Amino acid sequence: MHQYLFFIGDFPIRAYGLVLSLSIILATGVAYFLAKADGRGYERYIVDLGIYCGAAGLLGARLWDVFFFDWGYYRYHLTELLNVWQGGMAIQGGIFLGVLTGIIYAERHKLDTVHFLDVIAPALILGQALGRCANLLNGDAFGAPTGLPFGIVYPGTTLAHQTYGDQPLWPAEVWEGQLDMVIFAILLLYRAFPHVKGQAFALYVMLYSAARFALEYLRGDYTELVLGLFHSAQMTGVIAFTLALVAYLALPCYWRHRAAKNPPANSASEPTKH
């Protein structure tokens, strides 16, 4: 585990920033491939989207962590708001603002937004998986103590070591990255089966929310409970999963209803199957 790859003078080149940047670039590349294979010409928008959504995702992840998890600290240390290497990037905030930016972009360019979200969903989860590699290298998003000889012992320069010392910790971020890769494969396989427009993206939200909910029991960086029940990320996951499940089940009826109300010639309003 190397937080610093090398130095240019006194300026450190951090593994966290490099791998995080690589995750955005590779996710954008996969999104380009998927959009090109889809055949609607949406690939010409992907590079711009990668830049806008990547930047928005980073901002959303940081602000989500600052205001929902660590505001008690940062309200007195405003000059450290952008010190992401200290730990403090909430992926749910990154997904929210990144996807919202993508939706706004798609609507302004008059794309089929729901279909577009279906197409790029596998690329999103791939970016998340690679992002967890950055967390491992940085020693954040770490697990709780295992209480066993098994676990990750982080170097003394990391937030994980500053929190728990030499105790072995659950590899929560490693397992989340691995589960994200499983979800990536499932979403690709799902494209081979009939489904209506919007269900692929809803499935992505459901699978990730379920995985994050379960793994949150192993996390050691945030331990406070909301309403005495769940961690903040779990509460967000429950809400996201519920909304996505309702959408997944309701979309077939919705598209059938729209098709019945519109003439068959208006194919844009018919259900789309991938």
C-alpha positions as CSV (number, residue, x, y, z in Angstrom):
1,M,0.0,0.0,0.0
2,H,1.6,3.3,-1.1
3,Q,-0.2,6.6,-0.5
4,Y,2.5,8.5,-2.3
5,L,3.8,7.2,-5.6
6,F,6.5,9.8,-6.0
7,F,7.3,13.5,-5.4
8,I,7.8,16.4,-7.7
9,G,9.9,18.6,-5.5
10,D,7.7,18.9,-2.3
11,F,4.5,18.1,-4.2
12,P,3.3,14.5,-3.7
13,I,1.7,12.4,-6.5
14,R,-0.8,10.5,-4.6
15,A,-2.0,7.0,-5.5
16,Y,-5.5,8.0,-4.5
17,G,-5.9,10.8,-7.0
18,L,-4.2,8.9,-9.8
19,V,-6.4,5.8,-9.4
20,L,-9.5,7.9,-8.9
21,S,-8.8,9.8,-12.1
22,L,-8.1,6.4,-13.9
23,S,-11.5,5.2,-12.7
24,I,-13.3,8.1,-14.3
25,I,-11.3,7.7,-17.6
26,L,-11.9,4.0,-17.8
27,A,-15.6,4.3,-16.9
28,T,-16.0,7.0,-19.6
29,G,-14.3,4.6,-22.1
30,V,-16.6,1.7,-21.3
31,A,-19.6,4.1,-21.5
32,Y,-18.4,5.1,-25.0
33,F,-18.1,1.5,-26.1
34,L,-21.6,0.7,-24.7
35,A,-23.1,3.8,-26.3
36,K,-21.5,3.0,-29.7
37,A,-22.7,-0.6,-29.6
38,D,-26.2,0.7,-28.8
39,G,-26.3,2.3,-32.3
40,R,-28.1,5.6,-31.5
41,G,-25.1,7.8,-32.0
42,Y,-25.0,8.8,-28.3
43,E,-21.3,8.0,-28.1
44,R,-20.5,11.5,-29.4
45,Y,-21.7,12.9,-26.1
46,I,-19.8,10.6,-23.9
47,V,-16.5,12.5,-23.6
48,D,-18.2,15.7,-22.5
49,L,-20.4,13.7,-20.1
50,G,-17.3,12.0,-18.6
51,I,-15.8,15.4,-17.9
52,Y,-18.9,17.0,-16.5
53,C,-20.2,14.0,-14.6
54,G,-16.8,13.1,-13.3
55,A,-16.2,16.6,-11.9
56,A,-19.8,16.7,-10.5
57,G,-19.3,13.2,-9.0
58,L,-16.2,14.3,-7.2
59,L,-17.8,17.4,-5.9
60,G,-20.9,15.6,-4.8
61,A,-19.0,12.9,-3.0
62,R,-17.0,15.4,-1.1
63,L,-19.9,17.7,-0.2
64,W,-22.0,14.7,0.8
65,D,-19.4,13.5,3.3
66,V,-18.7,17.0,4.6
67,F,-22.3,18.0,5.3
68,F,-23.8,14.6,6.2
69,F,-21.0,12.9,8.1
70,D,-18.3,15.4,9.2
71,W,-19.9,18.8,9.4
72,G,-19.2,18.9,13.2
73,Y,-15.5,19.0,12.3
74,Y,-15.4,20.9,9.0
75,R,-17.6,23.8,10.3
76,Y,-14.5,24.8,12.3
77,H,-12.0,23.8,9.6
78,L,-13.3,25.3,6.4
79,T,-9.9,25.5,4.9
80,E,-9.7,21.7,4.8
81,L,-12.9,21.2,2.8
82,L,-11.0,20.1,-0.3
83,N,-8.4,17.9,1.6
84,V,-9.9,14.7,0.2
85,W,-6.7,12.8,0.9
86,Q,-7.6,13.0,4.6
87,G,-10.5,10.7,3.9
88,G,-14.0,11.9,3.2
89,M,-15.6,11.0,-0.2
90,A,-19.1,9.6,0.1
91,I,-19.8,7.6,-3.1
92,Q,-23.6,8.0,-2.7
93,G,-23.2,11.8,-3.0
94,G,-21.0,11.3,-6.1
95,I,-23.6,9.0,-7.7
96,F,-26.4,11.5,-6.9
97,L,-24.7,14.6,-8.3
98,G,-23.0,12.8,-11.2
99,V,-26.2,11.2,-12.4
100,L,-28.1,14.4,-11.9
101,T,-25.6,16.2,-14.0
102,G,-25.9,13.5,-16.7
103,I,-29.7,13.8,-16.7
104,I,-29.5,17.6,-17.1
105,Y,-27.0,17.2,-19.9
106,A,-29.1,14.6,-21.7
107,E,-32.3,16.6,-21.4
108,R,-30.6,19.8,-22.8
109,H,-29.3,17.8,-25.8
110,K,-32.8,16.1,-26.3
111,L,-31.5,12.6,-25.7
112,D,-33.7,9.7,-24.6
113,T,-32.6,10.2,-21.0
114,V,-34.0,7.0,-19.5
115,H,-32.6,4.8,-22.3
116,F,-29.3,6.6,-21.9
117,L,-29.1,5.8,-18.2
118,D,-29.8,2.1,-19.0
119,V,-26.9,2.1,-21.5
120,I,-24.3,3.6,-19.2
121,A,-25.3,1.9,-16.0
122,P,-22.6,-0.8,-16.2
123,A,-19.9,1.9,-16.7
124,L,-21.1,3.7,-13.6
125,I,-20.6,0.6,-11.4
126,L,-17.2,-0.1,-13.0
127,G,-16.1,3.3,-12.1
128,Q,-17.2,2.7,-8.5
129,A,-15.3,-0.5,-8.3
130,L,-12.1,1.1,-9.4
131,G,-12.7,4.0,-7.0
132,R,-12.6,1.5,-4.1
133,C,-9.1,0.6,-5.1
134,A,-8.2,4.2,-4.5
135,N,-9.8,4.0,-1.1
136,L,-7.7,1.0,-0.2
137,L,-4.5,2.7,-1.3
138,N,-5.4,5.8,0.7
139,G,-6.5,3.9,3.8
140,D,-10.0,5.4,4.0
141,A,-13.5,3.8,3.7
142,F,-12.0,1.2,6.0
143,G,-13.6,-1.5,8.0
144,A,-14.1,-2.1,11.7
145,P,-11.8,-4.2,13.8
146,T,-12.2,-7.9,13.1
147,G,-11.2,-9.0,16.6
148,L,-9.3,-11.8,14.9
149,P,-5.7,-12.2,13.5
150,F,-7.3,-11.8,10.1
151,G,-7.7,-8.4,8.5
152,I,-5.9,-5.4,7.0
153,V,-3.3,-3.5,9.1
154,Y,-2.9,-0.1,7.6
155,P,0.3,2.0,7.6
156,G,0.7,4.7,10.3
157,T,0.2,7.5,7.9
158,T,-3.4,6.5,7.0
159,L,-6.7,7.6,8.6
160,A,-7.5,3.9,9.3
161,H,-4.3,3.5,11.5
162,Q,-5.0,6.8,13.2
163,T,-8.4,5.5,14.1
164,Y,-7.7,1.9,15.1
165,G,-3.9,1.6,15.4
166,D,-2.5,-1.8,14.5
167,Q,-5.8,-3.7,14.9
168,P,-6.7,-5.9,11.9
169,L,-9.7,-4.4,10.1
170,W,-12.3,-5.9,7.8
171,P,-11.5,-5.3,4.1
172,A,-14.8,-3.5,3.6
173,E,-13.6,-1.4,0.7
174,V,-12.0,-4.4,-1.0
175,W,-15.1,-6.5,-0.8
176,E,-17.3,-3.6,-2.0
177,G,-15.0,-3.2,-5.1
178,Q,-15.3,-6.9,-5.8
179,L,-19.1,-6.8,-5.4
180,D,-19.2,-3.9,-7.7
181,M,-17.4,-6.0,-10.4
182,V,-20.1,-8.7,-9.9
183,I,-22.8,-6.1,-10.4
184,F,-21.0,-4.9,-13.5
185,A,-21.1,-8.4,-14.9
186,I,-24.8,-8.9,-14.0
187,L,-25.8,-5.6,-15.7
188,L,-24.0,-6.7,-18.9
189,L,-25.8,-10.1,-18.8
190,Y,-29.1,-8.4,-18.1
191,R,-28.8,-6.6,-21.5
192,A,-29.3,-10.0,-23.2
193,F,-32.7,-10.5,-21.7
194,P,-36.0,-8.6,-22.5
195,H,-36.7,-5.7,-20.3
196,V,-38.4,-2.3,-20.7
197,K,-36.7,1.1,-20.7
198,G,-35.5,2.1,-17.3
199,Q,-35.3,-1.3,-15.7
200,A,-31.6,-1.7,-16.2
201,F,-30.8,1.5,-14.4
202,A,-33.2,0.6,-11.6
203,L,-31.5,-2.8,-11.3
204,Y,-28.2,-1.0,-10.9
205,V,-29.5,1.1,-8.1
206,M,-31.1,-1.9,-6.3
207,L,-28.0,-4.1,-6.5
208,Y,-25.6,-1.4,-5.4
209,S,-27.9,-0.3,-2.6
210,A,-28.3,-3.9,-1.3
211,A,-24.5,-4.5,-1.4
212,R,-23.7,-1.2,0.3
213,F,-26.3,-1.9,3.0
214,A,-24.8,-5.2,3.9
215,L,-21.2,-4.1,3.8
216,E,-21.9,-1.1,6.0
217,Y,-22.1,-3.4,9.0
218,L,-18.4,-4.0,8.5
219,R,-17.4,-0.4,8.1
220,G,-15.4,1.3,10.8
221,D,-15.2,4.9,9.7
222,Y,-18.7,6.0,10.5
223,T,-20.4,4.3,13.5
224,E,-23.3,6.7,14.4
225,L,-26.8,5.4,13.8
226,V,-29.7,7.3,12.3
227,L,-32.8,7.0,14.5
228,G,-30.9,4.3,16.4
229,L,-31.4,1.9,13.5
230,F,-29.0,2.2,10.5
231,H,-25.9,4.1,9.5
232,S,-26.4,7.1,7.3
233,A,-25.3,5.2,4.2
234,Q,-27.7,2.3,5.0
235,M,-30.6,4.7,5.4
236,T,-29.8,6.3,2.0
237,G,-29.5,2.8,0.6
238,V,-32.9,1.7,1.9
239,I,-34.6,4.8,0.4
240,A,-32.8,4.3,-3.0
241,F,-33.5,0.6,-3.1
242,T,-37.2,1.1,-2.3
243,L,-37.6,3.8,-5.0
244,A,-35.7,1.7,-7.6
245,L,-37.8,-1.4,-6.8
246,V,-41.0,0.5,-7.2
247,A,-39.8,1.9,-10.5
248,Y,-38.6,-1.5,-11.7
249,L,-42.0,-3.1,-11.0
250,A,-44.1,-0.2,-12.3
251,L,-42.2,0.6,-15.5
252,P,-43.8,-2.2,-17.6
253,C,-47.3,-1.0,-16.7
254,Y,-46.2,2.6,-17.3
255,W,-44.9,2.0,-20.8
256,R,-47.9,-0.1,-21.8
257,H,-50.2,2.7,-20.6
258,R,-48.2,5.3,-22.6
259,A,-48.3,3.1,-25.7
260,A,-52.1,2.7,-25.4
261,K,-52.6,6.5,-25.2
262,N,-50.4,7.3,-28.2
263,P,-50.8,6.3,-31.8
264,P,-48.4,3.4,-32.9
265,A,-46.6,5.8,-35.3
266,N,-45.2,7.7,-32.3
267,S,-42.6,5.0,-31.6
268,A,-40.7,7.2,-29.1
269,S,-43.4,6.6,-26.6
270,E,-43.6,2.9,-26.9
271,P,-41.9,0.6,-24.5
272,T,-38.3,-0.1,-25.5
273,K,-36.7,-3.5,-25.0
274,H,-33.0,-4.0,-25.0
